[in-house]
Amino acid sequence: MKNKTSLKSDADDDQQRLAVLIDADNAQPSVIEGLLAEVAKYGVASVKRIYGDFTSTRMTQWKAALLKHSIAPVQQFAYTSGKNATDSSLIIDAMDLLYTHRFDGFCLVSSDSDFTRLAQRLREEGQTVYGFGERKTPDAFVQACDKFIYTEVLRSGADESESDAGTNAGSKAKPGKKAPAKKVDPASSNRGKQEPEVDEPNPRGSTKPGEPLPLDLLRQAIEDASDDQDWAFLGAVGSYLNKVRPDFDPRLYGHKKLSDLFMYQPKHFELQERTRDGSNTKLFYVRSRDS
């Protein structure tokens, strides 16, 4: 029995233990599958709770989602009209969970700025805070999180996953000419032939069509992580972007990965794939082109 316990503990330590707390008044059940899939990228959802008045007819759709995804509902009656008791219940539970010292991070699912101080307080205790909300989420709450993911992106992300399995045409691989070998990711052959020479803001569509790329931010991220030849490791670039803009997400600009975003902007950036010495590990490096 001791050996089994030890193995289980070691396996758990490999991933962050996360508490997922959902404000049912400010979240949509249609995004729950994509949301939980996104949470799984960061760790294990050890606790999944949703807060709201489930006696209300507005919560009918949530009831089916709770059973399917094993989310524990926390009933909160509206004591006074116009006052949101749900927020207080979620905040109290978050602090109770914090002081159990069993978690590495919290996922706060809401578009309500009332949770700004909660996110700040959790981070003060060394917790990683992932925020999930709609594009209308106030910037104060977005900036209070370590990482903020817009739920509109999760809907499109789910569609892309289905298309990979051949069930959805929303993100078909682009047929076309081969990418230049030196300028474009050679591994792109795994995704089918592509046409990277066309500079478009959203070549694959996005949650907000026509949204311009933050070129200045991208160039600054590259400069911050660049070497003497102006090349920057893509992982370091992504880390900088997340620190400066918690809500930065290549999916907002129609790309599933950061490498794709740079690859589809050959007028502004050059992407290079390198193989680490003594291994088959492939690393991406990027640099800005002179304007």
QUIZIWO-V994611 format. One record per pair of residues at least 24 apart in sequence whose C-alpha atoms are under 6 Angstrom apart, sorted by the first residue. I is the first residue (numbers start at 1). GAP is how many residues later the second one is. If there is no record, write none. Layout:
I|GAP / I|GAP
This chain:
15|28 / 16|27 / 16|88 / 17|26 / 17|27 / 17|29 / 17|86 / 17|87 / 18|26 / 18|27 / 18|28 / 18|85 / 18|87 / 18|88 / 19|26 / 19|27 / 19|28 / 19|87 / 20|27 / 20|28 / 20|87 / 21|28 / 21|29 / 21|87 / 22|28 / 22|87 / 23|28 / 23|86 / 23|87 / 24|27 / 24|28 / 26|84 / 26|85 / 27|83 / 29|33 / 34|120 / 34|124 / 49|24 / 50|24 / 51|35 / 52|24 / 52|34 / 53|24 / 105|24 / 107|24 / 111|26 / 113|25 / 113|28 / 116|25 / 116|28 / 119|25 / 120|24 / 146|100 / 147|99 / 148|98 / 148|99 / 149|98 / 183|87 / 183|88 / 184|87 / 185|88 / 196|68 / 199|66 / 202|51 / 202|52 / 204|50 / 205|49 / 206|46 / 206|47 / 206|48 / 207|45 / 230|57 / 231|55 / 231|56 / 232|53 / 232|54 / 233|52 / 234|50 / 234|51
